[in-house]
Amino acid sequence: MPTNRSQGLTQPTQPASPYVYSEQVGHLLRRTYQRHVALFQHLIPDDQLTLAQFAVLCALYDHGPLSLTEIVDLTAVDQATARGVVNRLKTRGLLIVKPDLNDRRKTIIRLTPAGQKLVQETVPHAEIVSEETFGVLNPGERIALAFLLKKMLSGRPTDIY
């Protein structure tokens, strides 16, 4: 696997033990995320609502009206996906999209009352999804996992995303 020193990436070395794919962090994170998505789909009453849509709705609920760029920054949903999410939520009557009064090239997205209500009704179910995702972890392990995941996100290199 090629690496780039200019980005501060770790260079490959000879492994001390055989590479076991199923034990690698990326594989374990993907499997955990798949379980989380399945729980979300099973436990959220609105069967049209996706995780990305819920993230966008929550960002707007927490921060008020936002531009698409701000939504992308807050949710880590890529621009093309976020645009599709916004269009689908707008079609459902959950969002209003209007040009920014100060910059006509930019649009401002806000929740409708129905969007606000959906967030309020969904959050208790989403809390159960989080609880089920943590599964058998004790309170200390849950805190440690959240801390470590945040630490991994804040680590180097950030310029490759």
C-alpha positions as CSV (number, residue, x, y, z in Angstrom):
1,M,0.0,0.0,0.0
2,P,1.6,3.3,-1.1
3,T,2.0,6.0,1.5
4,N,2.9,9.6,1.3
5,R,5.5,11.1,3.8
6,S,4.5,14.6,2.9
7,Q,1.1,14.0,4.6
8,G,2.7,12.5,7.7
9,L,1.3,9.0,7.1
10,T,3.0,6.1,8.7
11,Q,5.2,4.1,6.4
12,P,4.5,0.3,6.0
13,T,6.8,-2.1,7.9
14,Q,7.1,-5.8,8.1
15,P,4.2,-7.1,10.3
16,A,5.3,-8.8,13.5
17,S,2.4,-11.3,13.1
18,P,0.3,-12.4,10.1
19,Y,-2.2,-9.8,8.9
20,V,-5.7,-10.9,9.9
21,Y,-8.2,-8.8,8.2
22,S,-11.1,-9.5,10.6
23,E,-9.0,-8.1,13.4
24,Q,-8.2,-4.8,11.8
25,V,-9.7,-1.5,13.1
26,G,-11.3,-0.6,9.8
27,H,-13.1,-3.9,9.5
28,L,-14.2,-3.8,13.2
29,L,-15.5,-0.2,12.7
30,R,-17.3,-1.1,9.5
31,R,-19.0,-4.1,11.2
32,T,-20.0,-2.0,14.2
33,Y,-21.4,0.7,11.9
34,Q,-23.4,-1.9,10.0
35,R,-24.9,-3.1,13.2
36,H,-25.7,0.5,14.2
37,V,-27.4,1.1,10.9
38,A,-29.4,-2.1,11.2
39,L,-30.5,-1.0,14.7
40,F,-31.5,2.4,13.4
41,Q,-33.6,0.9,10.6
42,H,-35.3,-1.5,13.0
43,L,-35.9,0.9,16.0
44,I,-36.7,4.2,14.3
45,P,-40.5,4.4,13.6
46,D,-40.2,6.5,10.4
47,D,-39.1,3.9,7.9
48,Q,-38.3,6.5,5.3
49,L,-35.7,8.2,7.6
50,T,-32.0,7.4,7.0
51,L,-29.1,8.0,9.3
52,A,-27.8,10.8,7.0
53,Q,-31.2,12.4,6.9
54,F,-31.5,12.3,10.7
55,A,-28.0,13.8,11.0
56,V,-29.1,16.7,8.8
57,L,-32.3,17.2,10.7
58,C,-30.5,17.2,14.0
59,A,-27.9,19.7,12.8
60,L,-30.6,22.1,11.7
61,Y,-32.5,21.5,15.0
62,D,-29.4,22.2,17.1
63,H,-28.0,25.1,15.1
64,G,-30.9,26.7,13.3
65,P,-30.9,27.6,9.6
66,L,-27.7,26.6,7.8
67,S,-26.2,26.6,4.4
68,L,-25.4,23.3,2.6
69,T,-21.7,23.8,3.3
70,E,-22.4,24.3,7.0
71,I,-24.5,21.1,7.0
72,V,-21.7,19.2,5.3
73,D,-19.2,20.5,7.9
74,L,-21.4,19.6,10.9
75,T,-22.6,16.2,9.7
76,A,-19.6,14.8,7.8
77,V,-22.1,13.9,5.0
78,D,-20.4,14.6,1.7
79,Q,-21.8,17.4,-0.4
80,A,-23.5,15.3,-3.1
81,T,-25.2,13.1,-0.5
82,A,-26.2,16.1,1.6
83,R,-27.7,17.8,-1.5
84,G,-29.8,14.6,-2.2
85,V,-30.8,14.4,1.5
86,V,-31.9,18.0,1.6
87,N,-34.0,17.5,-1.6
88,R,-35.7,14.4,-0.2
89,L,-36.4,16.0,3.2
90,K,-37.8,19.1,1.3
91,T,-40.1,16.9,-0.7
92,R,-41.4,15.4,2.5
93,G,-42.2,18.9,3.8
94,L,-39.6,18.7,6.6
95,L,-37.3,21.5,5.3
96,I,-37.6,24.9,3.6
97,V,-34.8,25.9,1.2
98,K,-34.6,29.5,0.2
99,P,-31.9,31.8,-1.2
100,D,-29.8,33.7,1.3
101,L,-30.9,37.3,1.4
102,N,-27.3,38.5,1.7
103,D,-25.8,36.1,-0.9
104,R,-28.1,34.9,-3.7
105,R,-25.6,32.2,-4.7
106,K,-26.1,30.5,-1.4
107,T,-29.3,28.8,-0.1
108,I,-30.4,28.6,3.5
109,I,-32.0,25.5,4.8
110,R,-34.3,25.4,7.8
111,L,-36.6,23.0,9.5
112,T,-40.4,23.2,9.1
113,P,-42.6,22.6,12.1
114,A,-43.0,19.1,10.8
115,G,-39.3,18.7,10.7
116,Q,-38.9,19.9,14.2
117,K,-41.6,17.5,15.4
118,L,-40.0,14.6,13.6
119,V,-36.6,15.3,15.4
120,Q,-38.3,15.6,18.8
121,E,-40.3,12.3,18.2
122,T,-37.2,10.5,16.9
123,V,-34.6,11.4,19.4
124,P,-35.9,9.1,22.2
125,H,-35.7,6.2,19.7
126,A,-32.2,7.3,18.5
127,E,-31.1,7.2,22.2
128,I,-32.2,3.5,22.3
129,V,-30.2,2.9,19.1
130,S,-27.1,4.4,20.7
131,E,-27.8,2.3,23.9
132,E,-28.1,-0.9,21.8
133,T,-25.0,0.0,19.8
134,F,-23.0,0.2,23.0
135,G,-24.5,-3.2,23.8
136,V,-22.6,-5.0,26.6
137,L,-20.1,-2.2,27.3
138,N,-20.1,-1.0,30.9
139,P,-20.3,2.8,31.6
140,G,-16.6,3.1,31.8
141,E,-16.0,1.3,28.5
142,R,-18.7,3.5,26.8
143,I,-16.9,6.6,28.0
144,A,-13.5,5.2,26.9
145,L,-14.9,4.2,23.5
146,A,-16.4,7.6,22.8
147,F,-13.2,9.3,24.0
148,L,-11.0,7.1,21.8
149,L,-13.2,7.5,18.7
150,K,-13.1,11.3,19.1
151,K,-9.4,11.1,19.6
152,M,-9.0,9.1,16.4
153,L,-11.0,11.7,14.5
154,S,-8.9,14.6,15.8
155,G,-5.6,12.9,15.1
156,R,-3.4,13.4,12.1
157,P,-3.6,13.6,9.1
158,T,-6.7,15.6,8.5
159,D,-5.8,16.9,5.0
160,I,-6.6,13.5,3.4
161,Y,-10.4,13.7,3.9
